[in-house]
Amino acid sequence: MIKLRRWNALKEISLLKLRFQSNRRTFCSKRRQLFAMSSSTMELTFLGTGSAYPSPSRGASCVILKMDDGSWMFDCGEGSQIQLQKSKVRAGKVNKIFISHLHGDHMFGLPGLLCTISGNNQRSEPLEIFGPVGLRRFIRTSLELSRTMLGFSYIVHEMKVLPCQIPPDVQKWKIEDSCNEQRLHPNERKGCLIEADSDNVWTLLSNDKISVKAVHLKHRIPSFGFCIQEAASPGKLDLSKLSLQGVKPGPWCKEVKEGRIVTLPDGRTIDPADVVGPPKPGRKVIIMGDTCNSSEIYTVGMDADVLVHEATLQNSLKDMALEKGHSTPAFRLLAHSTFSTLILLGMAAEVGKDLRIRLLVLTHFSQRYMPVSDEYEEEETVSILVKEAQEIMGPNRVLAAEDFLSITIPLRPAPQTEGSEVNEHNLAVFKQSSALKEDHAENSQVKKKVLKHNGEENELTSTEEVKAKRLKVEEPPS
Amino acid sequence: MIKLRRWNALKEISLLKLRFQSNRRTFCSKRRQLFAMSSSTMELTFLGTGSAYPSPSRGASCVILKMDDGSWMFDCGEGSQIQLQKSKVRAGKVNKIFISHLHGDHMFGLPGLLCTISGNNQRSEPLEIFGPVGLRRFIRTSLELSRTMLGFSYIVHEMKVLPCQIPPDVQKWKIEDSCNEQRLHPNERKGCLIEADSDNVWTLLSNDKISVKAVHLKHRIPSFGFCIQEAASPGKLDLSKLSLQGVKPGPWCKEVKEGRIVTLPDGRTIDPADVVGPPKPGRKVIIMGDTCNSSEIYTVGMDADVLVHEATLQNSLKDMALEKGHSTPAFRLLAHSTFSTLILLGMAAEVGKDLRIRLLVLTHFSQRYMPVSDEYEEEETVSILVKEAQEIMGPNRVLAAEDFLSITIPLRPAPQTEGSEVNEHNLAVFKQSSALKEDHAENSQVKKKVLKHNGEENELTSTEEVKAKRLKVEEPPS
């Protein structure tokens, strides 16, 4: 059972409120979907793209997903708060944090980040933090021993780990990962224990705008991948069809667009099914933790716009990668799944291809691979890894993340014919920009990279310019 | 009782070994001191000089004291490992770590540092870590929950805190700061609990080469200052006095220099008191944790070569500084000591003046003060703080620390007359250099600052050049 009663209760309350607010509306049937307006902004910013430890050339793992309602942080390795300060991301806007697993390079920056954002802002809503069991104890111990009082409340929701996620050596090393729930930190509010459903999916968050689901990934310790699914938004109102019925548009059109049957003053009813086109599918972003086997993402990850997948080492070092629980850019072998069934295991680009991902972003690079730059030979840089992935996914559908690279995920177009799949609509465009503040932008590789792709760093002004300069994404294979 | 039995035992063993090694030597009496050769290198490198949190312009607190036997780290705020990688300090050489107090900006970098230095080197000796009670639990919890296995062993020696060190609000907030001593981390060796002696001094380390003592400082949580005292080294053998006795120098001279009475083959005895000049006093360095009242350092800190003292805010903000438990550069008021007696409380330069410190290095600056640079107006930088301290200590005896500034502490000259005090010998010189690796040195303020002081960045070659270009330290007031 998934213990997300609070969210479900809130969702139900908001639906009930909607039901009783108006007495002249006829509401959608169960068959019809209630759409929320999509968040117009969806931007990924990489604050750390290195594996194992933060270095002067790459921060430890940290990705920001900026949306209209705030920014979500995925992983928080040591030094993430310094990267945040160098970037254009506003620390006060970070309102949810997701930790994929408890290795230090993914969470040792969290206590410091909490202290620092505490000094700079007063939040009204608690900061929600999600991660595997053990995260609550780490945060509480760090804040307690450093006698830190925050300027806001926080909640840690923990994901209950499945027995199959724990390798034998970790099973042997018995440690206390839970903590006394009667003695919270003074700023702590009680969080949930989230369990996997029968499909091995953890639902972390689900409302009428967005949902976040997690799946488990094979790694040296329990690790998770997150699938962020935006709700679909209303289709286009076909004014010509209204006109055929002899009806002029009015303020009620908004309700029809949102999927509700409306009764007009003359008694006629307008059914969205007759006058509204197919809904625009919401965007889907997948951000993975460390893994050498991400097969569980197949349950939820189909047709995602962006897959952020680790590629720690190049293909020729696959044995070392497997030993350390990591991936290479493209590699397939017959392996045992975490449930001991035989599967054809794919890594990074192979997964991207299978899931018909529009854009694969490789990250979590071994510190041996330098950012692409004039200072290094190509074989010293992440170019090797990108090329290996591009061989599987095509030349324009793979990117290497760099610290401070931002990628804007465009809204999906509405399907042109009923029943058509979103992935048949290609030409999705992902604008890249640099999230580095001007003070720190000198000598930045990501700035040079963005300049190379976009031609100029300034905001592009005309549609023509945008079309000409954006990175075009190839049509996914059918 | 100070539980440092292991060190004392080791010290005794080495003395016994020395006693039985030779049957023709007559050993020193208890009155005579057994000298060790001083470590020739003693260099302070600042890796982080900011307060509260690490920023792009200042790292969080971290200082390295490099000596011939290894490098000791004092405090380890978040991101210290990144600063270490940027610097010329060799991570593998860090063999002791001292944590002044448990605020996050002084210790949140420690678990990550341990993980990173684990990957790069295999130590034969355990890494020793010293700090207040609670440090062991922080390190163990962080390493356990992240399932970190290190490539070396570590020991945490904790200082037992005095009741007077704990402010009332901290006393009210009951937390568990000890941990189960039956279940160590697999790489952990059992450490000591070090208690204060009757003078409220914690002896952390004491051998024939060096000692480290700690005193408590008033702050919002228990905080400590460290006094590192190098042993005195032998005085100069006066060959003219040997000649007067009709004795020619021989291999036994070394033993005489080291303070031992030697019996020559003809039966005559040579007493060091007759032929060896006064010993060269060892160097003394004080590195303080956060404090608004450092009066306890007076017990051990007299005549130190260097005092590293925090100066978070300028004098005009003394009320804010006091409220937050911090110091200003120079300020004196009648206040209650931690033992409720009335004292004339001094801060930074006032302490430096009282203790006849040769060089005061201010650090732990509020992030509002920028490094001295052409980019900022003087009043925006730490110059304000330096000037306030210089008004008390004179223009050439105060420095502002900057990230990557290194200061070489020269050997002390031997007193020229018996009974004379070391501080009568002025002209001590402290060479400054930049510890930034060349790759990161571009645009570095510390490089520019060193160039300004030393004229050129290259190593100085002749004594004349050294004399001309070093920063001269004024004679301390008598």
Chai-1 contact restraints between the chains, C-beta under 6 A:
chainA,res_idxA,chainB,res_idxB,connection_type,confidence,min_distance_angstrom,max_distance_angstrom,comment,restraint_id
A,Y53,B,T116,contact,1.0,0.0,6.0,A-B,restraint_1
A,P54,B,I82,contact,1.0,0.0,6.0,A-B,restraint_2
A,S55,B,Q85,contact,1.0,0.0,6.0,A-B,restraint_3
A,P56,B,Q85,contact,1.0,0.0,6.0,A-B,restraint_4
A,P56,B,K86,contact,1.0,0.0,6.0,A-B,restraint_5
A,E78,B,E78,contact,1.0,0.0,6.0,A-B,restraint_6
A,E78,B,G112,contact,1.0,0.0,6.0,A-B,restraint_7
A,G79,B,G79,contact,1.0,0.0,6.0,A-B,restraint_8
A,G79,B,I82,contact,1.0,0.0,6.0,A-B,restraint_9
A,I82,B,P54,contact,1.0,0.0,6.0,A-B,restraint_10
A,I82,B,G79,contact,1.0,0.0,6.0,A-B,restraint_11
A,Q85,B,S55,contact,1.0,0.0,6.0,A-B,restraint_12
A,Q85,B,P56,contact,1.0,0.0,6.0,A-B,restraint_13
A,K86,B,P56,contact,1.0,0.0,6.0,A-B,restraint_14
A,L102,B,L145,contact,1.0,0.0,6.0,A-B,restraint_15
A,L102,B,S146,contact,1.0,0.0,6.0,A-B,restraint_16
A,H103,B,S146,contact,1.0,0.0,6.0,A-B,restraint_17
A,G104,B,P111,contact,1.0,0.0,6.0,A-B,restraint_18
A,G104,B,G112,contact,1.0,0.0,6.0,A-B,restraint_19
A,G104,B,C115,contact,1.0,0.0,6.0,A-B,restraint_20
A,G104,B,S146,contact,1.0,0.0,6.0,A-B,restraint_21
A,F108,B,P111,contact,1.0,0.0,6.0,A-B,restraint_22
A,F108,B,G112,contact,1.0,0.0,6.0,A-B,restraint_23
A,P111,B,G104,contact,1.0,0.0,6.0,A-B,restraint_24
A,P111,B,F108,contact,1.0,0.0,6.0,A-B,restraint_25
A,G112,B,E78,contact,1.0,0.0,6.0,A-B,restraint_26
A,G112,B,G104,contact,1.0,0.0,6.0,A-B,restraint_27
A,G112,B,F108,contact,1.0,0.0,6.0,A-B,restraint_28
A,C115,B,G104,contact,1.0,0.0,6.0,A-B,restraint_29
A,T116,B,Y53,contact,1.0,0.0,6.0,A-B,restraint_30
A,G134,B,L145,contact,1.0,0.0,6.0,A-B,restraint_31
A,F138,B,L145,contact,1.0,0.0,6.0,A-B,restraint_32
A,T141,B,T141,contact,1.0,0.0,6.0,A-B,restraint_33
A,E144,B,I175,contact,1.0,0.0,6.0,A-B,restraint_34
A,L145,B,L102,contact,1.0,0.0,6.0,A-B,restraint_35
A,L145,B,G134,contact,1.0,0.0,6.0,A-B,restraint_36
A,L145,B,F138,contact,1.0,0.0,6.0,A-B,restraint_37
A,S146,B,L102,contact,1.0,0.0,6.0,A-B,restraint_38
A,S146,B,H103,contact,1.0,0.0,6.0,A-B,restraint_39
A,S146,B,G104,contact,1.0,0.0,6.0,A-B,restraint_40
A,R147,B,V170,contact,1.0,0.0,6.0,A-B,restraint_41
A,R147,B,I221,contact,1.0,0.0,6.0,A-B,restraint_42
A,V170,B,R147,contact,1.0,0.0,6.0,A-B,restraint_43
A,I175,B,E144,contact,1.0,0.0,6.0,A-B,restraint_44
A,I221,B,R147,contact,1.0,0.0,6.0,A-B,restraint_45
